[in-house]
Each structure stands twice: as structure tokens, then as C-alpha cells.
Amino acid sequence: MRRRTPAPPSPLPQRHGVDPVRVRLPADGPWATVREHLVERLTGAGPGVVEAMFDAGRIVGADGRAVAPDAAYRPGMFVWFHRELPAEVPVPFPLEVVHRDEHVVVVDKPHFLATTPRGSHVAETALARLRRELGIPTLTAAHRLDRLTAGLVLFTVRPGERGAYQTLFRDRQVRKEYEAVAPHDPGLALPRTVRSRILKERGVLAAREVAGEPNAVTRVERAEHRADGLARYRLVPGTGQTHQLRVHMNALGVPILGDPLYPVVTAPAPADDFRRPLQLLARVLEFTDPVTGAEHRFTSRRTLLAWSSYARWAGQ
């Protein structure tokens, strides 16, 4: 089997902490020029956008030189460019560094900040912010935390070590502990381990439980409750399905406060609406460092607002 040629290093620097887009031209096709292929491939950019990028010399080859608008199509060729950054509302909460060494950076992410660039969240993400603030262009996320969830996220510093840390999460060798605020149901027998099969379909906002072999496991404990009808829960996932903790809490009849998807999908809040954050926090990350062998246990210093001051969280 013929091996693909590895991609050469990017000739373009990051911009605002965001990597340039890299495109490899297919091995065969009907295109006479590079421009023809990219116009067809990047239809989402909008009419005339790709042509304008060629005219401005913003699409470059591996040597860093602009690709001419009439450059012949070459199978396997790599090109790079920076996409136009979307207009983003700044997330007005700090990104706190919990630990930093030559191998990893662990941060305490606020609610509403995406972990990595995706869709309409690009420069206003934890990764792009950290690259700018710490001056580490090689920084990469070892895993992801939902935009609406706050708490601990691990980033790697050295590209050659990235795979070792990502493998920890893939092989479930990282112990994660979450905290949530949700209604208190005195009839709900806890602690318990919830097992179910969760299906998340592309293009559908909410995941759902379906019949079949369980693929999602969560240990649910009630840490404490109080007279106003709220409880604080400790959640320990054994697997990492999309929205797993939110789906399992909803299935138990105690949906997490501030959840816009469970039990009911609500209209998206405006981009500048930072009220009533989802009351879910990645509290603990614990693992053996695959590079240094050190035993790590990191704990978030954040508190969930609905627990410390429900009136403030609810806007009362």
C-alpha cells in the first residue's frame, strides 16, 4: 500500500493564536487549476471569496509563495491560507492557569468559552487565548470540554509528546470528577452507577438514550442538599460519550441547572448573554504523567454560582 507523503511544516504563522487552514489536493480530479478545485471545495466561503484570496496572494504553497490564480493543478499539493475570523463576542471571564511546566499546561476554563476553534468560536477559545497569552504557539488540547461546561482542561506543549497525553484520555487512564447543581429528589436512591446507550446524531443538538449495549457509564453521588430544593452532585464518568453527564442526570429526573438541551431544547441564547451558566464543573483531573512518570491531581478552584448564590445565578 502506497504511503501518503507527510505534510510539510506550515509556511504561515498563526494569527491571533489560530492555525492557518491546510488543504491537500486530491490525487485525481477534473480540475485544470488549483483555483478551480478550491472554488469548488470551499463553497461555504461565499461567492467570490476564494477568487479574491488568490488575487490578494493569500493562498500559499509549501515554499510560502503565493499560488498564482492560473497555477496548474498538481495532485497531492499542499496549500495554506488564513480564513477570515468571524466576529466574536469576547467571553468576559478569566482563563486561570492551574499548572504549567515544560510538558503541559492545565487551565481552569470558564463557562461559555470553547476549548478549541470550531464553527463560530475561533479566536475566542481557550486554545487561541492561551497561545496568545502564554506565547506558546505549539500548544494543543489533549482533550475537550464542552463550551458550556467550566473546569479543568489539559494542554500539551511539545508536538512530539502530544500523542502520549491524548492516548491517556483515549484509553480512559485519566480519572475525571465533575460537580453539578441540580434539583434535590429525596426519593432518588444514590449513590448509583448509571449505564445506558447514548446516541448523538450529527446535526441534532441533543443526544438521546436508546436500546442496546451500554456505551455510557456514570457514577452519581449526592454530595449534599439543602432546604431550597437544590443538591450538589459528584459525577464520575467511566466513559466519554457526548453530553453523557447531562443525559444521565436528566434521565434520573434531576436535570442540571442551566441546561439548554435537557430536558427540553430551548432557543439559543444571544452571543452576549452570559447569564445562568450550565451548573456543571470539571472539578478533578488525576493521572500518571506518561512523559515524566509524575502523579498528578489537579483540582478546580471554581465554585458553581447556583450553589453559592442561587439568587445571583437566577437573576433575582
N, C-alpha and C positions, 0 to 999 in steps of 0.2 A: 504494500500500500504506500502510495506516494505521500510523503510528509509535506505539510504546508510550511512555507517559509515564514519564520517568526517575524513579527512586526518590528521594524527599526524604531529607535527612540523618536519621540515626537520632536519635530523641529520648532514647534511653537511653545512658548512658555504658558504657564497657567495665567488666567485672567480673573481677578477677584477671587482667587482660590479655586477656580473651576478649570478642569482639564479641557483641552480642545477636543473636538469630535474627530475620531479617526474612522475612515472608511476604506475598506479594501474592495477593489473592483472584482466582480465575479470572473471565474475562469473563462466563461464564454457568454456571448450575448450578441444582439443585433446592433449595438451602438458603434458609431464611427468615431465619436469623440468622448472624452471624459465628461465634457459638459452635458452631452445628450443623456448619458447614464445618470448623472446626479440630478438633472432636472426631473427625470422620471422617478428616481428613487426618493427624492426629498420633496414629494408633493405637498407634505404638510407645512413646508416653509412658506407657502403662499406664492401667488403668481409673480414672476419676475425677480424673486428674491435670489435664487441661485445664480441667474444670469448677472445680477448686479454684483454678487460676490466675486464672480470671475472677472468682471470688468474692473473691480476695485483691487484685484490681486490678493484677495483674502483667502483663496484656496491654494494650498501649497503642497509640494511634493516632499519626499524624504530629505532632499537637499535644502529645504527651506525656501526654495524659489517659487514664485507664483506660477501656477499652472495656466498656460495660455488658454483662452476660450476655444481655440481650434485644435488643442493638443489631441493627438490621436489616442484612441482607447487602447490601453495595454492591460491585458488580463493579469490580475494579482497585484496591480499597482496600489500603493497606499497614498491617500491624500488626507490632509488635516485642515480644519478650519474651526473658528470660534463661532458658535451660534449667537444670535442676538439674545441677550439676557432678558427675561420677562420682567415687567415692572412688579416689584415685590414690596409688600408692607413689612418693614422691619419688625422682628419679634422682639418686644421690649423687655426681655428678661436675660440675665447673665448666664453665660455658659461657664460653669465652675470646674476648674481642673482639680481633680482629687489626687491624682498621682501622675508623675512624669519621670521617665528615665530614658536611657538611650534606645530602648526597645519598644516601649508602649506609652500611650497617654490614655488615662482614664478620666472621663469627664462626667459631671452631673448635669444632664441635659434638662432644660426646662420644658414645660408643656408647650405645644404649638410649634416647636422647632423640629423640622425633618432632620433625619440623621445624614442622609446623602442626597445629592441633587437628583431630582426626579420631577417630571411634569412642570408645574408652575412654581416649584420650590427649587431654586438653583443656588444663587449666591447666599440666600438666607437659609442656610442649612448648617448643621453642626460641623460637618467636614470642611466646607468652604470657610466658615468663620475661623476654625482652628488653624487652618493653613495660613490664613492672613494674620491672625493674632500671634501665633507661635513662630511663624516663619519657617514652617516645615512643609515644603511642597510635596514631599513623598508620603505624607500622612494618608492612611487609608483606614476605613472602618472594618473591623474584624467581624462585625455582626450589625444588625439593625434593630432600632427601637422605633415603634410607631410614632408618628409626628405628635399625636395627642397624648402619648404617654411620657411622663417625666422619669428621670433617673439615670442610672449608670450605663455608659457605653464605652467599649474598649476600642482604641485605635492603635494601629501599628505604625512604627516609624520607618523601618527598613524594608524595602520591597522584597529582599531575599528572605525575610522572616515572616512575611505576611501569611503564607500558606500554613505555617505551623500553628499560628494562632487561630486562623479560620477553621482549621481541622478540629481544634478543641470544641468549637461550637457545633460543627457538623456531627462530631461523634459524641455529643452530649457529655463532655467531660468538664463542663462549666456548671457549677451549681448556681442557680438563679433563685432569688427570693423576691417576691413582689408584695406590695401593700396596697390595699384598696379600701375605700369607704363606700358602703352600700347600706340599704335598709337592714334593720335587725329583725329576723324572723325567729321568735323563741321556739317555734315548732320545728325548725330545721336542725336536724341532728348533725353536729360537727364535733370533731374533725372527720373528714371523709376523703376518699380518693375518687375523683370523678373520671370516668373513662367513657369516651364516645368517639364516633367517627364524624369528623368535621370536613365539610366540602366548601371550598371557596372558589366560585366560578369567576372566570375573567369577565370584567365588565359589570359585575354585580357587586355592590358596595358591601353588603353583609354576607358573612359566612353562615352556614346552617349545619345542623346535625342531621345525619342521615343514617339509615340502617347499614349494618356491615361491621367488619372487624374494626375495633377501636384504633384510631391513629393519634388520639389526643388524650393525655393523662395529666391531671392536675390535683395536687393535694391542697385541700381547702381547710383552713383553720380559722376560728373566730378568736381574734386576739383580745378584744374587749368590746363591750357595748354600753350604751348609756340610755337614760330615760327619754331622750328626744326621739328615739326610734332608729338611731343610726348605730352601725357597728363598724369596727375596723377589722379587716381580714388579712391573714397571711396566706399568700398563694405561692405554691412551689410547683412549677411546671416540670413534668418529666419528659415532655416533648415540646415542639416549637411550631405548632400549626398557626396559621394566620388568625389573629383575633381570639386565640384559644381561651385565654383567661376571661375575656369579655363574654364569649359564648357560654362558657361553663357557669359563670356567675348568673347570667341571665336564665340559664336552664334550671338553676337551683331556686329561681324566684326572687333573687336579690341582685338585680342589675346594678352595675357600678354607676355611681352618681356622675352625671355629666356625659353619659354615653349617647352620642347622636345616632347610633345604629341599632342598639339593643336596649329594650325590646322592639322599638319602632324606629324606622329610618326617618329622620327629620331633615328638613331643608338645610343645606349647608349654611353655616354662619358666615357673615361678611368677613373678608380677609383681615379687617382691623378689629374684629370682635374677639377679645381675649378673656371674656367673662366665662365663668363656670367651666373651668378646665375639667377634663376627664379625671376622676379621682383614682388614678392608677399610677403607681410609682415603682420603678425597678430599684428595690432597696438594697440588694446584696448581689455581688459578683464574687465567686470564690473558685479558684483554680490553681493548678500547679503550672508554673511558667514553663512552656516547652523549650525555651531557649536557655534560661538561667537555672531552672530547677527550683526556683523560689516558690514558697507557698504564699499565695495572695488571697486576701479577703478585703474587699472594698465595700464600704457602706455609705449610702447616700445620706447627705445632711439635710435634705429637703423634708418638709412636712406637707401633708395634704391639707389644703385650706379648709375643706368642708369639715374636717375633724377639729382643727384648731379654732376655726371661727365659721360656723355654718352660715351665719347671717351675712358675713362678708362675701362668702362664696356665692350665696343665693342672691346677692344684691339687695338685701333687705335694709 
